Amino acid sequence: MAPPARDWVAAVAAQELARTLVARGQAEEAVTMLAAAEARLGDAGGLAVARAWAEERAGRRSAALTHLERIPPPSRLHGDSPRRRYGRWPEEALQAERRTAVEAALLRLPALAAALAREPGEGPA
């Protein structure tokens, strides 16, 4: 795995571990772990948001706000985040699937028209 991909996977793993720690009532440990991950990885994969969330869960709202204020607004971000990019179906694949579905439906229209033209109780043509 290439280093940027490795960093992203590590960031997602840190976020998932933070969720688990908070669910166990260990918000302080989640904050500490996310701070270490942020120091090592920067904000790969949105660690600042995860850390702000953990800070808030640990009862430190001002620290949470500080972390949130460091995050650039969406207009300054470049492209989709990796989580968004890999968490949705590629647009080209969706368009190809739509074309295939339309073509299949068009091929079935004559059979549908014939079935609708038959009288009730009539067998297949």
C-alpha positions, 0 to 999 in steps of 0.5 A, spaced: 500 500 500 502 506 498 504 511 503 498 516 502 493 510 502 497 507 508 496 514 512 488 514 510 487 507 512 491 509 519 487 515 520 480 511 519 482 506 524 484 511 529 477 514 528 474 507 529 478 506 535 476 513 538 469 511 537 470 504 540 473 508 546 468 513 547 462 508 547 466 504 552 466 511 556 474 512 555 473 519 551 480 521 555 483 515 552 480 517 545 483 524 545 490 522 547 490 517 541 487 521 536 492 527 538 498 522 537 495 520 530 494 527 528 501 528 530 503 523 526 499 523 520 496 530 520 489 531 518 489 525 514 482 522 513 479 528 518 482 526 524 481 534 527 474 532 526 474 526 530 479 529 535 474 535 536 468 530 537 472 526 542 474 532 546 466 534 546 465 527 549 470 528 554 467 534 556 472 539 553 467 543 549 472 549 548 478 544 546 473 541 541 471 548 538 479 550 537 480 543 533 473 545 529 476 552 528 482 549 525 479 545 519 479 549 513 472 551 510 469 546 504 471 551 499 478 551 500 479 543 500 481 540 494 476 535 491 473 529 495 475 526 501 478 519 500 472 517 505 467 520 500 471 518 494 471 510 496 464 510 499 460 511 493 459 508 487 463 511 481 459 516 477 461 512 470 459 506 473 452 508 475 451 511 468 453 505 465 448 501 469 443 506 467 444 505 460 444 497 461 437 498 465 434 502 459 436 498 454 433 492 457 427 495 459 426 498 451 427 490 449 421 488 453 416 493 451 414 489 445 412 483 450 409 488 455 405 491 450 403 484 447 401 482 454 397 488 455 393 488 449 391 481 450 384 480 453 383 477 461 384 469 461 387 469 454 394 465 454 400 467 451 401 469 444 
